[in-house]
Amino acid sequence: MMEETARVGRFFLDRICSMSQAFSIRPAVSADIPILRQLIDASVRRLQSGDYSPEQIDSALRTVFGVDTQLVNDGTYLLVEAAAAGSQKKPVIVACGGWSKRKTLYGGDRWRDRQDDMLDPATDAAKIRAFFIHPDWARQGIGTLLLDACESAARAAGFSRFEMGATLTGAKLFQKRGYVAMARQDVTLEGAITLPIIHMVKRAE
């Protein structure tokens, strides 16, 4: 599985380049986790502020949002790195997101409602999980690049359907990419604080 994910990343690296910037995709590893935590915090606070209140954002970052190390261990959590063409500097991690062969629909390590049982590709939908783009790199097609890589890897693993619990912010992108909203759900965080998300599905092309 790790080899298939890496192959998909190399495929998209070959396809997505510009004269000034090259993006590459690779599986996240444990050493990336501190950087991913910072990226997730910045992404949520700046990109989701138009859809959620500061109270909701603070609570979500303490509970449901965060790195899912199970995805990292499975080799299905991907990250996007950016490097200036011709530069010798270390690439910068600008986005992360993944897919899962397990039942958990959303939530990082601290989330209480987790189901790590394996899915059956013949009957179940692969989960599209935990997409976060650094705000300095938003609206450059990185989310679409990452989504395509996740869907390709899930198809290679035998899945023909995808589903997710999308944030109100992310749902705008996913709808453009063929995902259909099935239901709105209010996720209980802390006390009376809730976070509305949208259950979305898509059949593989």
Phi and psi in degrees as GROMACS dihedral restraints (atoms count N, CA, C in turn):
[ dihedral_restraints ]
;  ai    aj    ak    al  type     phi  dphi    fc
    3     4     5     6     1   -60.0    20    10
    4     5     6     7     1   -39.9    20    10
    6     7     8     9     1   -64.9    20    10
    7     8     9    10     1   -39.6    20    10
    9    10    11    12     1   -66.4    20    10
   10    11    12    13     1   -42.3    20    10
   12    13    14    15     1   -63.1    20    10
   13    14    15    16     1   -42.5    20    10
   15    16    17    18     1   -64.6    20    10
   16    17    18    19     1   -37.9    20    10
   18    19    20    21     1   -63.0    20    10
   19    20    21    22     1   -42.2    20    10
   21    22    23    24     1   -61.4    20    10
   22    23    24    25     1   -41.9    20    10
   24    25    26    27     1   -61.0    20    10
   25    26    27    28     1   -43.4    20    10
   27    28    29    30     1   -64.9    20    10
   28    29    30    31     1   -36.3    20    10
   30    31    32    33     1   -60.3    20    10
   31    32    33    34     1   -45.1    20    10
   33    34    35    36     1   -73.3    20    10
   34    35    36    37     1   -29.5    20    10
   36    37    38    39     1   -62.2    20    10
   37    38    39    40     1   -40.6    20    10
   39    40    41    42     1   -64.7    20    10
   40    41    42    43     1   -30.2    20    10
   42    43    44    45     1   -88.5    20    10
   43    44    45    46     1   -34.5    20    10
   45    46    47    48     1  -107.0    20    10
   46    47    48    49     1    93.0    20    10
   48    49    50    51     1  -143.5    20    10
   49    50    51    52     1   152.4    20    10
   51    52    53    54     1  -133.4    20    10
   52    53    54    55     1   175.4    20    10
   54    55    56    57     1   -65.0    20    10
   55    56    57    58     1   -32.1    20    10
   57    58    59    60     1  -107.0    20    10
   58    59    60    61     1   -18.4    20    10
   60    61    62    63     1  -145.2    20    10
   61    62    63    64     1   138.1    20    10
   63    64    65    66     1  -122.9    20    10
   64    65    66    67     1   134.8    20    10
   66    67    68    69     1  -110.0    20    10
   67    68    69    70     1   137.2    20    10
   69    70    71    72     1  -129.2    20    10
   70    71    72    73     1   153.9    20    10
   72    73    74    75     1  -120.1    20    10
   73    74    75    76     1   136.8    20    10
   75    76    77    78     1  -148.2    20    10
   76    77    78    79     1   160.2    20    10
   78    79    80    81     1   -66.7    20    10
   79    80    81    82     1   141.7    20    10
   81    82    83    84     1   -71.4    20    10
   82    83    84    85     1   149.9    20    10
   84    85    86    87     1  -125.2    20    10
   85    86    87    88     1   168.6    20    10
   87    88    89    90     1   -56.4    20    10
   88    89    90    91     1   -35.0    20    10
   90    91    92    93     1   -66.3    20    10
   91    92    93    94     1   -18.4    20    10
   93    94    95    96     1   -81.2    20    10
   94    95    96    97     1   -15.9    20    10
   96    97    98    99     1   -57.2    20    10
   97    98    99   100     1   -44.3    20    10
   99   100   101   102     1   -58.8    20    10
  100   101   102   103     1   -40.1    20    10
  102   103   104   105     1   -68.3    20    10
  103   104   105   106     1   -40.1    20    10
  105   106   107   108     1   -63.4    20    10
  106   107   108   109     1   -37.1    20    10
  108   109   110   111     1   -62.9    20    10
  109   110   111   112     1   -41.3    20    10
  111   112   113   114     1   -66.0    20    10
  112   113   114   115     1   -41.4    20    10
  114   115   116   117     1   -62.6    20    10
  115   116   117   118     1   -45.0    20    10
  117   118   119   120     1   -61.9    20    10
  118   119   120   121     1   -43.9    20    10
  120   121   122   123     1   -60.2    20    10
  121   122   123   124     1   -46.6    20    10
  123   124   125   126     1   -65.6    20    10
  124   125   126   127     1   -41.1    20    10
  126   127   128   129     1   -62.3    20    10
  127   128   129   130     1   -48.2    20    10
  129   130   131   132     1   -65.5    20    10
  130   131   132   133     1   -45.2    20    10
  132   133   134   135     1   -68.2    20    10
  133   134   135   136     1   -33.8    20    10
  135   136   137   138     1   -98.6    20    10
  136   137   138   139     1   -37.3    20    10
  138   139   140   141     1   -90.4    20    10
  139   140   141   142     1   -21.7    20    10
  141   142   143   144     1  -103.4    20    10
  142   143   144   145     1     5.0    20    10
  144   145   146   147     1   -68.0    20    10
  145   146   147   148     1   -19.5    20    10
  147   148   149   150     1   -81.6    20    10
  148   149   150   151     1   -12.8    20    10
  150   151   152   153     1  -113.2    20    10
  151   152   153   154     1   -21.6    20    10
  153   154   155   156     1  -131.5    20    10
  154   155   156   157     1   152.7    20    10
  156   157   158   159     1   -77.5    20    10
  157   158   159   160     1   160.2    20    10
  159   160   161   162     1   -55.4    20    10
  160   161   162   163     1   -36.0    20    10
  162   163   164   165     1   -64.4    20    10
  163   164   165   166     1   -44.0    20    10
  165   166   167   168     1   -64.6    20    10
  166   167   168   169     1   -41.8    20    10
  168   169   170   171     1   -64.4    20    10
  169   170   171   172     1   -47.0    20    10
  171   172   173   174     1   -60.1    20    10
  172   173   174   175     1   -43.7    20    10
  174   175   176   177     1   -67.9    20    10
  175   176   177   178     1   -41.2    20    10
  177   178   179   180     1   -63.6    20    10
  178   179   180   181     1   -37.7    20    10
  180   181   182   183     1   -69.8    20    10
  181   182   183   184     1   -24.0    20    10
  183   184   185   186     1   -84.0    20    10
  184   185   186   187     1   -16.4    20    10
  186   187   188   189     1  -125.8    20    10
  187   188   189   190     1   -74.3    20    10
  189   190   191   192     1   -88.8    20    10
  190   191   192   193     1   -35.2    20    10
  192   193   194   195     1   -81.6    20    10
  193   194   195   196     1   143.5    20    10
  195   196   197   198     1   150.7    20    10
  196   197   198   199     1   178.0    20    10
  198   199   200   201     1   -74.3    20    10
  199   200   201   202     1   135.4    20    10
  201   202   203   204     1  -102.3    20    10
  202   203   204   205     1   101.9    20    10
  204   205   206   207     1   -67.9    20    10
  205   206   207   208     1   -18.2    20    10
  207   208   209   210     1   -63.6    20    10
  208   209   210   211     1   -40.3    20    10
  210   211   212   213     1   -64.3    20    10
  211   212   213   214     1   -41.0    20    10
  213   214   215   216     1   -61.9    20    10
  214   215   216   217     1   -45.5    20    10
  216   217   218   219     1   -65.5    20    10
  217   218   219   220     1   -32.8    20    10
  219   220   221   222     1   -75.1    20    10
  220   221   222   223     1   -14.3    20    10
  222   223   224   225     1    78.2    20    10
  223   224   225   226     1    18.6    20    10
  225   226   227   228     1  -111.7    20    10
  226   227   228   229     1     7.1    20    10
  228   229   230   231     1  -101.4    20    10
  229   230   231   232     1   120.5    20    10
  231   232   233   234     1  -107.1    20    10
  232   233   234   235     1   154.9    20    10
  234   235   236   237     1  -133.2    20    10
  235   236   237   238     1   153.5    20    10
  237   238   239   240     1  -107.2    20    10
  238   239   240   241     1   129.7    20    10
  240   241   242   243     1  -112.6    20    10
  241   242   243   244     1   144.4    20    10
  243   244   245   246     1  -117.4    20    10
  244   245   246   247     1   137.4    20    10
  246   247   248   249     1  -140.6    20    10
  247   248   249   250     1   132.6    20    10
  249   250   251   252     1   -65.7    20    10
  250   251   252   253     1   138.3    20    10
  252   253   254   255     1   -58.1    20    10
  253   254   255   256     1   128.4    20    10
  255   256   257   258     1    81.3    20    10
  256   257   258   259     1    -2.2    20    10
  258   259   260   261     1   -82.8    20    10
  259   260   261   262     1   146.4    20    10
  261   262   263   264     1   -95.9    20    10
  262   263   264   265     1     0.2    20    10
  264   265   266   267     1   -71.3    20    10
  265   266   267   268     1   154.1    20    10
  267   268   269   270     1   -64.8    20    10
  268   269   270   271     1   134.2    20    10
  270   271   272   273     1   -57.8    20    10
  271   272   273   274     1   151.7    20    10
  273   274   275   276     1  -104.8    20    10
  274   275   276   277     1   134.0    20    10
  276   277   278   279     1   -76.3    20    10
  277   278   279   280     1   120.7    20    10
  279   280   281   282     1  -117.1    20    10
  280   281   282   283     1    -8.7    20    10
  282   283   284   285     1  -164.7    20    10
  283   284   285   286     1   159.2    20    10
  285   286   287   288     1  -149.1    20    10
  286   287   288   289     1   154.0    20    10
  288   289   290   291     1   175.3    20    10
  289   290   291   292     1   161.4    20    10
  291   292   293   294     1  -155.5    20    10
  292   293   294   295     1  -174.7    20    10
  294   295   296   297     1  -132.4    20    10
  295   296   297   298     1   161.1    20    10
  297   298   299   300     1  -139.6    20    10
  298   299   300   301     1   144.5    20    10
  300   301   302   303     1   -99.3    20    10
  301   302   303   304     1    15.0    20    10
  303   304   305   306     1  -115.1    20    10
  304   305   306   307     1   165.8    20    10
  306   307   308   309     1   -76.4    20    10
  307   308   309   310     1   -21.9    20    10
  309   310   311   312     1   -58.0    20    10
  310   311   312   313     1   126.5    20    10
  312   313   314   315     1   -87.7    20    10
  313   314   315   316     1   -33.1    20    10
  315   316   317   318     1  -160.9    20    10
  316   317   318   319     1   161.5    20    10
  318   319   320   321     1   113.6    20    10
  319   320   321   322     1   135.4    20    10
  321   322   323   324     1   -82.8    20    10
  322   323   324   325     1  -165.3    20    10
  324   325   326   327     1   -58.8    20    10
  325   326   327   328     1   -32.7    20    10
  327   328   329   330     1   -84.7    20    10
  328   329   330   331     1    -5.6    20    10
  330   331   332   333     1   -74.3    20    10
  331   332   333   334     1   137.9    20    10
  333   334   335   336     1   -80.8    20    10
  334   335   336   337     1   -26.7    20    10
  336   337   338   339     1  -100.0    20    10
  337   338   339   340     1    79.2    20    10
  339   340   341   342     1  -117.7    20    10
  340   341   342   343     1   143.5    20    10
  342   343   344   345     1  -134.0    20    10
  343   344   345   346     1   100.0    20    10
  345   346   347   348     1   -92.1    20    10
  346   347   348   349     1    11.4    20    10
  348   349   350   351     1   -62.0    20    10
  349   350   351   352     1   149.5    20    10
  351   352   353   354     1   -76.8    20    10
  352   353   354   355     1   146.3    20    10
  354   355   356   357     1   -87.9    20    10
  355   356   357   358     1   158.3    20    10
  357   358   359   360     1  -104.1    20    10
  358   359   360   361     1   112.7    20    10
  360   361   362   363     1   -58.2    20    10
  361   362   363   364     1   -23.7    20    10
  363   364   365   366     1   -73.1    20    10
  364   365   366   367     1   -25.6    20    10
  366   367   368   369     1  -126.7    20    10
  367   368   369   370     1   -21.0    20    10
  369   370   371   372     1  -106.0    20    10
  370   371   372   373     1   160.7    20    10
  372   373   374   375     1   -94.6    20    10
  373   374   375   376     1   135.5    20    10
  375   376   377   378     1   -64.4    20    10
  376   377   378   379     1   145.8    20    10
  378   379   380   381     1   -92.4    20    10
  379   380   381   382     1   132.4    20    10
  381   382   383   384     1   -96.0    20    10
  382   383   384   385     1   124.2    20    10
  384   385   386   387     1  -130.0    20    10
  385   386   387   388     1   140.3    20    10
  387   388   389   390     1    51.8    20    10
  388   389   390   391     1    60.2    20    10
  390   391   392   393     1   -88.4    20    10
  391   392   393   394     1   126.9    20    10
  393   394   395   396     1  -142.1    20    10
  394   395   396   397     1   130.7    20    10
  396   397   398   399     1  -113.5    20    10
  397   398   399   400     1   134.6    20    10
  399   400   401   402     1   -63.6    20    10
  400   401   402   403     1   134.5    20    10
  402   403   404   405     1   -58.5    20    10
  403   404   405   406     1   -28.6    20    10
  405   406   407   408     1   -70.3    20    10
  406   407   408   409     1   -12.5    20    10
  408   409   410   411     1  -119.6    20    10
  409   410   411   412     1    13.6    20    10
  411   412   413   414     1   -70.5    20    10
  412   413   414   415     1   156.1    20    10
  414   415   416   417     1    60.3    20    10
  415   416   417   418     1    38.5    20    10
  417   418   419   420     1  -122.3    20    10
  418   419   420   421     1    15.4    20    10
  420   421   422   423     1    82.7    20    10
  421   422   423   424     1     7.2    20    10
  423   424   425   426     1   -69.8    20    10
  424   425   426   427     1   -38.7    20    10
  426   427   428   429     1   -61.4    20    10
  427   428   429   430     1   -41.3    20    10
  429   430   431   432     1   -65.7    20    10
  430   431   432   433     1   -42.1    20    10
  432   433   434   435     1   -58.5    20    10
  433   434   435   436     1   -45.5    20    10
  435   436   437   438     1   -68.1    20    10
  436   437   438   439     1   -41.8    20    10
  438   439   440   441     1   -62.6    20    10
  439   440   441   442     1   -43.7    20    10
  441   442   443   444     1   -59.7    20    10
  442   443   444   445     1   -40.4    20    10
  444   445   446   447     1   -65.2    20    10
  445   446   447   448     1   -42.0    20    10
  447   448   449   450     1   -65.7    20    10
  448   449   450   451     1   -44.7    20    10
  450   451   452   453     1   -63.9    20    10
  451   452   453   454     1   -39.8    20    10
  453   454   455   456     1   -63.2    20    10
  454   455   456   457     1   -42.8    20    10
  456   457   458   459     1   -66.5    20    10
  457   458   459   460     1   -39.5    20    10
  459   460   461   462     1   -66.5    20    10
  460   461   462   463     1   -40.1    20    10
  462   463   464   465     1   -62.4    20    10
  463   464   465   466     1   -41.2    20    10
  465   466   467   468     1   -63.2    20    10
  466   467   468   469     1   -25.3    20    10
  468   469   470   471     1   -86.9    20    10
  469   470   471   472     1     2.3    20    10
  471   472   473   474     1   102.7    20    10
  472   473   474   475     1     0.6    20    10
  474   475   476   477     1   -82.7    20    10
  475   476   477   478     1   142.7    20    10
  477   478   479   480     1  -118.1    20    10
  478   479   480   481     1    -1.9    20    10
  480   481   482   483     1  -136.9    20    10
  481   482   483   484     1   152.8    20    10
  483   484   485   486     1  -128.8    20    10
  484   485   486   487     1   151.0    20    10
  486   487   488   489     1  -148.5    20    10
  487   488   489   490     1   160.8    20    10
  489   490   491   492     1  -156.4    20    10
  490   491   492   493     1   161.4    20    10
  492   493   494   495     1  -106.7    20    10
  493   494   495   496     1    94.6    20    10
  495   496   497   498     1   -87.8    20    10
  496   497   498   499     1   142.1    20    10
  498   499   500   501     1   -68.7    20    10
  499   500   501   502     1   163.2    20    10
  501   502   503   504     1   -60.8    20    10
  502   503   504   505     1   -33.0    20    10
  504   505   506   507     1   -70.4    20    10
  505   506   507   508     1   -49.0    20    10
  507   508   509   510     1   -69.5    20    10
  508   509   510   511     1   -29.0    20    10
  510   511   512   513     1   -58.6    20    10
  511   512   513   514     1   -27.8    20    10
  513   514   515   516     1   -65.2    20    10
  514   515   516   517     1   -41.7    20    10
  516   517   518   519     1   -69.1    20    10
  517   518   519   520     1   -47.2    20    10
  519   520   521   522     1   -65.3    20    10
  520   521   522   523     1   -33.5    20    10
  522   523   524   525     1   -62.8    20    10
  523   524   525   526     1   -38.4    20    10
  525   526   527   528     1   -66.5    20    10
  526   527   528   529     1   -24.0    20    10
  528   529   530   531     1   -97.0    20    10
  529   530   531   532     1    18.3    20    10
  531   532   533   534     1    95.3    20    10
  532   533   534   535     1     4.5    20    10
  534   535   536   537     1   -81.5    20    10
  535   536   537   538     1   141.0    20    10
  537   538   539   540     1  -109.5    20    10
  538   539   540   541     1   131.1    20    10
  540   541   542   543     1   -74.9    20    10
  541   542   543   544     1   125.7    20    10
  543   544   545   546     1  -100.4    20    10
  544   545   546   547     1   -40.4    20    10
  546   547   548   549     1  -163.4    20    10
  547   548   549   550     1   149.7    20    10
  549   550   551   552     1   -94.6    20    10
  550   551   552   553     1   136.3    20    10
  552   553   554   555     1  -130.1    20    10
  553   554   555   556     1   135.4    20    10
  555   556   557   558     1   -98.5    20    10
  556   557   558   559     1   111.0    20    10
  558   559   560   561     1   -86.5    20    10
  559   560   561   562     1   123.7    20    10
  561   562   563   564     1   -77.0    20    10
  562   563   564   565     1   125.2    20    10
  564   565   566   567     1  -101.7    20    10
  565   566   567   568     1   -85.1    20    10
  567   568   569   570     1  -128.8    20    10
  568   569   570   571     1   128.4    20    10
  570   571   572   573     1    58.9    20    10
  571   572   573   574     1  -124.1    20    10
  573   574   575   576     1   -93.6    20    10
  574   575   576   577     1     4.1    20    10
  576   577   578   579     1   -78.8    20    10
  577   578   579   580     1   128.3    20    10
  579   580   581   582     1  -125.3    20    10
  580   581   582   583     1   158.5    20    10
  582   583   584   585     1  -127.0    20    10
  583   584   585   586     1   110.1    20    10
  585   586   587   588     1   -71.8    20    10
  586   587   588   589     1   132.0    20    10
  588   589   590   591     1  -130.8    20    10
  589   590   591   592     1   173.0    20    10
  591   592   593   594     1  -126.5    20    10
  592   593   594   595     1   125.6    20    10
  594   595   596   597     1   -79.1    20    10
  595   596   597   598     1   121.6    20    10
  597   598   599   600     1  -127.8    20    10
  598   599   600   601     1   149.1    20    10
  600   601   602   603     1  -136.3    20    10
  601   602   603   604     1   159.9    20    10
  603   604   605   606     1  -155.8    20    10
  604   605   606   607     1   143.3    20    10
  606   607   608   609     1   -98.0    20    10
  607   608   609   610     1   136.6    20    10
  609   610   611   612     1   -62.2    20    10
  610   611   612   613     1   141.7    20    10
